[in-house]
């Protein structure tokens, strides 16, 4: 049976929890503290909060509305909205999330590994090697992590991660995604709250809060802090990924999109702040006397950006009373968050294949198989994982911009009046929201893309490696090359995409235009 026609969320509570589970992932726990520390603490928080309200929540509103009105995944929804010439945009949006899924599943596997070892350490007189090495210090912990990632163990945990996510998605939306979200998301908030309270009560914890909220206005003149603020907001909330759009395609027709969007955005940022309250005070309170909490811990990304979460956290927690318990809580939270977001990414791919005519089971098997096969390079190489995190995080800038452009082409006022303010919504948006869609989102996206491009070229001037080198891990050229390949392939096969996803259907815009002409006649 095809899940897209009969399956769906049974309640608003289930949809909201699933949306929060989608948004709250390792981006909040593994990524957020590192990005905050590397970009000026409180200065970065200013950009992050600004983009929540000017980029992420407006885009989430657009995504909820697109999915609810089109009842299709990313490819079908953008094509259904504006016609065949917009199918390539849907491919690009979905591809960003899928390529993130390929390496995100590897990180999810790491989370499972550390959760199991922290539990084993808690109940065993002889701690497992990975946990035991963490007792001695960060150097030993890093060596243990490198030993783990240099072998085939990450491949095994990758298989576990995509397998668990696939099992949930295969059960359907109501009996799989919604049911699991109702368990995982409340559990995650409870764990984060406990960890934050304990961290804030440590002696010296106030120094961590001072660093977290310290604002240096001069730092706001750097283009990098604004790009990181937007990409972190998009990365963490899921804005522009197509994940919200996918879940919205299963929501009930008489369901509010505005309130759900605001709750998703605020809930995600609340979880990020809880994580910051748990990590920053703990770092300053527990750091050894000969270690600089900022430069040696918070700003030390480590191999594949693992410095805080996978190297220092086990070390620091060992030095506090009942540290083993809080190490378990931290890595359980990390695992729960990772799995809930991974489920959303798998569901996105499955929805696209369902729209192409596949059954849910077959679509799930294909997405899980692709996730394992194409996740192998990141599982076997930290450099590949770092490159993919860089490329597709930047890709989210373009993805969000494309969402806004699609609505502009449809007609921002028509989109707001016909779909955002439709029956079943608790809150309606005024004409001011059209300014966000038509001006604010595009201006932010274009300015940051140009700023990033110019800054990348300028920063590389005179360096050993030029910006045009396509094999550089973080170069401008490697990013544009990979993003451009997706656009090129989607454009070439647009005719096939039309036959698969539209099957001769008129777009919503065309149908409305015809109806309006008939009324006038």
Secondary structure, 3 states (H helix, E strand, C coil): CCHHHHCCCCCHHHHHHHHHHHHCCHHHHHHHHHHHHHCCCHHHHHHHHHHHHHHHHHHHHHHHHHHHHHCCCHHHHHHHHHCHHHHHHHHHHHHHHHHHHHHHHHHHHHHHHHHHHHHHHHHCCCCCHHHHHHCCCHHHHHHHHHHHHCCCHHHHHHHHHHHHHHHHHHCCHHHHHHHHHHHHHHHHHHHHHHHHHHHHCCCCHHHHHHHHHCCCHHHHHCHHHHHHHHHHHHHHHCCCCCHHHHHHCCCCCCCCCHHHHHHHHHHHHHHHHHHHHHHHHHHHHHCCCCCCHHHHHHCCCCHHHCHHHHHHHHHHHHCCCCHHHHHHHHHHHHHHHHHHHHHHHHHHHHHHHHHCCCCHHHHHHHHHHHHHHHHHHHHHCHHHHHHHHHHHHHHHHHHHHHHHHHHHHHCHHHHHHHHHCCCCCCCCCCCHHHHHHHHHHHHHHHHHHHHHHHHHHHHHCCCCCCCCCCCCCCCHHHHHHHHHHHHHHHHHCHHHHHHHHHCCCCCHHHHHHHHHHHHHC
